[in-house]
């Protein structure tokens, strides 16, 4: 433990920036990024009471988050945008609106307690509201931050939230956008199409003001960047769902690992590994996200959009072959499509 109780108590709470951006030079925050732990454990290590049971406790700042994006830059930076810690039941629940820039040492994939550098940038909530389960798509020197879940009751559901982050200055702007947008979307997928200079949006969840619960989003939209205009290409794509099951096992069989979900027969982009209700791996093939929800002996697969059947089948055969090389006997079958599947895989 390298942070004193005095530093912790003076810097542990979340605060918003006062400029666009404001460099937040807080020793404890930077240490939390390097350490990677949650606030409950830090308080225990310092001999402090947890935020429980006070219902008025303010959240302790941390970097242990869901729904945060990480974008790897060509110069080695990793730009992390916002995200949330835990959920509303937890006194440390917080949806953040910051940008955290990691600079790992050459040859390293992340910063550690002893290596690399950390820069944290804060913003006024009016400039960049608390944001989670969004997408960050790099185009030139700008990251387009699209969609969010946000705090319950804080939705402005008439337009899709879109912000642009300058990756040189870290200033955030809100571009004016026309056309018919997808709505208040989150947990979706975004990919940049250089040929049309547009960002494609598909799959995810959608909040509608007239409904109590979110609905599945199966549309296909493009954000044309040349004239900042939304276009709906398809109102409802047909996703495909599969199950990969292990029929025979060995006692010493290792559980599937990340490399097992990387195909050999098709170009792909590896996406951020996530821990949802279970471990989820994802990759992008021809602009379509494919997710693998890993339950050790049963793997749920969602092909989140229209993908060339030959390419799709080839990718899935590669995954099954990878798993069979690990051991046991794995088989692929198509699953029935039902609304609950989306929530199981997400």
N, C-alpha and C positions, 0 to 999 in steps of 0.2 A: 504494500500500500504506500503510495507516494504523495497523496493529498492529505493535508492536515484538516482537522475538524474546523479550524478557523476559516480556511479557504473554502471548504465545502459549504459551511453555513452562510458565507457571504455571497457565494456564487451559484448555489444549487438550483435556484428557481428559474423557470422560463421567463424570458423577457423579450419584447419585440424590439426591432431596430428602430432608429429614429431618422435614418436617411436611406437612400436607395442607391447603393447598398451601404450598410454600416459594418465595418470589420469588428467583429465581436472578439475582443482579446481577453478571454476569460480562461485562466489556467485550468480550472476544474472542467469546463466544457471540453477543452482540447484533450485533457486526460481521459475523459469519458469516451471520446471518440477512439483513442488509442487502446483503451482498456476493453471497451465493447460490452461491459456488463450493464446490468439494470440498476436502478436507484435503490431498490429494496436491499440488494446485497451490499452496496456501498455503505448504506446507513448501518447495516449490521456490522461490517468490518470496522466502522468508526465507533461502535458502541452507542449509536444513537437509536432512539425509538423510530419505528417506521411511521409513515404517514397515517396508518390505521390508528385508531378507529375514527378519527375526525372526519366528518363528512364535508368539512370546509377546507380540507388540506389542499394546498396548491401543489401542482405536479413538480417533481424534481426533474431537471433537464437530463436527457440521456440520448444516446445514439442507437439504442436497441429498438428498432422500428419495423413496422409493417408498412406496405404501400409506399415505400421510398424508391425512387429511381436512382440508378447508378449509371453514368455514361462515361465510358473510357475514351479519352482524347488521344490524338496522335502523339502529343508531347509527353505522355505518361500520366497526366492528371486524371483523376477520377472525380467527376462532378456529381455530388449526391444532392437530391432535391427533396426536401420536406419529409413527409411520412408521419406515422402515428406510433405512439407507444401504448400497447395494451388496448383496453376498451373501457367503456364508461363505468364499469363496475370497480375499476381500480383507481385509487386516489392519485396515481401517477399517470393516468390517462391524459394524453396530450396530442393534439394534432399540430404539427410544426409548420412554419412558413420560412425556413431558412435554407441556405445553400452552403454545403460543406465541401470544400475542395481538398482532396487527398493527393499527396505527392509521394508515392512510395519510392524507396531507394531503388536505383537501377537493378533490375533482375528480381525484384520483389513484387508480389501481387497486391500487397496492402501495407499500410503503415502499421507499426507496432509501438509498444511502449517506448522502445529505444531507437526507432529509426523512422525516417520519412518526416514529412511536415503536414500540418493541418491548418487550414484557414476556414473560419466560420464567418458567414455573412448573414446579417439580419436585415429585416425590412419592416416598415409599418404595415399593419394588417390591411390598411386601405390600398396599399400598393400591391401586396401579394398576400391574399388571405390564407389561413391554414388549409393545407392541401395534402391529400392522401389518395392512393390508388389511382393516380394520374398516369400519363405517359410523358416522357421527355424524348423528343426526336431531334437529332442533331442535323442541321442544314447550314453548311458554311460555318460561320462563327456564332450561330444562334441555336439555342435549344428551345424548341416549341413545347411548352408545357400545356397539355390538353386534358380537360376533364378533371374531376375530383369527386370524392364523396363528401368530405367536410363534416362539420358538426350538424347534428340533427336539428332541424328547424331553421337552419341558416341558408337554405337553398334558394337560389334565384333560378327557377327551373325553365325560364323562357329561352335561355341561350346557353350554349356549351361554353364553359370557361376556357379561355385560351390566353396564355401569357408567353412572352418571348424573353429569354435570358441571354444577354450578351456574354459570351464565354471569355471575353477579354477583360471587360470592366465589371462584370457581374451585375450590371444594371438590369432591372426587370421592367418591361413595358407591356401594356395591354393593347394589342393592335385592334383596329376597327375591322370587323369582318362581316361580309354580307352573305346572302344566299340562305338556303334551308339547312340548318345545322342538325346534328343528331339529337340534341337535347342534353339534359344533365346526365352525362355518362361517366362511368368509372369502371375499373378493372377490365378495360378494353385493351386492344392492341393497336399500335400505330407503326407504320413503316413509311419511309421516304422513297418515292419513286422519281429518280432523276430524269427519266424520259419525259414525264409530264410536269416536273417541278411541283410536285404535290405530295401531301401526306395522306395516306390511306388509313381510314379508321374502320375497324370491324370488331364484332363480338364484344361482349361485356355485359354490364348491368345498366339499367336506365331508371331514373327516378321521375315519376310523373306526379304532378300536383294533385290529381284526382284520385290517386291510388295510395293505399297505406304502405304497401310493400313494393320493393323494386321489381322490375320485370326484366326478362332476358332481352338483350339487344342483339339482333341478328342482321342488322342493316349493313350496308357498305357505302361509306361516304368518302369523299375526297375534299381536302382543304387545298385549294389552288393558291399557291404562295405568290404568284406573279401579280394577281389582283386581289388577294386575300378574300376568297369566296368559297363557300361551302357548296358542294354538289352531291346530291344523292344518286348513287349509281344503281343500287338495288335495295328494295325495301326489306327483303327477307332472304338472306342466303340460307342454304341448307347445310348445317354442320353434319359431320359424321362422327359417330361415337363407337369406340371399340374397347374390348377388354383383352388384356394379355394375362393369361393365368398359368400358374405353375402346376403341372399335373403330377410330376414325380420329383421328389426332393432327396437330398442327402443331409445327414445330420450336420456335416461341416460346411454346408452351402452358405456362402456370403450373400448378404442382401444386395440388390442391384445398386450400382454406383452411377455417378454422373456420366462417365464414358460409355456406359451401356446404352445411353439414349442418344448417341451421336451417330447418324447414318454415314455410310460410305458412298452411296450411289447418287447423292444429290447435294448440291451446294446448300448450305444452311448458315444461319446466324444463331449462335448460342445465346439464350436470354438468361436473365437473372434467375438464379435458383431461389426458390421461396419456400418458406415453411408456413403453410396455412393450417388447416385442420390436420394435414398430413404433408409429407415432403412432396413438393411439386417441381419437376424439371420442365423446361420449355425451350423450344427452338422455333425459328422462323424459316419457312421454306416458301419461296415465291410470294412473299408478302403475307402468308397465312401462318398464324401461330398454331403450333401443335403442343399440347400439354400432356404430361405424363404424371398422373397422380399415383405415387408409389406407396402401396400398402403391403410391401414385402412379397406376398404370394399372389396378389391380384393388383394389376396396374390398370387404372382407368385412363383411356386415351381420348382426347377431344381434338378433332381437326376443325378449327374454328373458322370455317369459311370454305369457299369453293376452290378446290385444289385439283389440278390435273390428276385423274384417277391413276394413271401409270406412275406418276411421281409419288403420289400418296402411298400406293401399294408397295412401291419399291422401298420407301423410307420405313414403313412398318415391318417389312420383311427383314430389313437390316437390323432393326431393333430386336426382333425375335431371335435372329441369328446371334447377335451379341449376347443376349441373355442365355441362350443355349450353350454358348461357349463357356459361360461362367459355371454352368452345372444345372442339373435337373432337366426337365422337359417342359418347355413353354409353348403354349398354343395361342393363336389369335382368333378372336371371333368378333363379329359386329354386334353391338349392343342395341337394345331398343332405345329410341330417342324419347326422353321424357324430361319435363321441366326441371325436376330435381337434380338431374345430372350436372347442369351448369353450376349449381351451388356446391355439389360434391367436389368438382374439379377446381373450383375457385375458392 
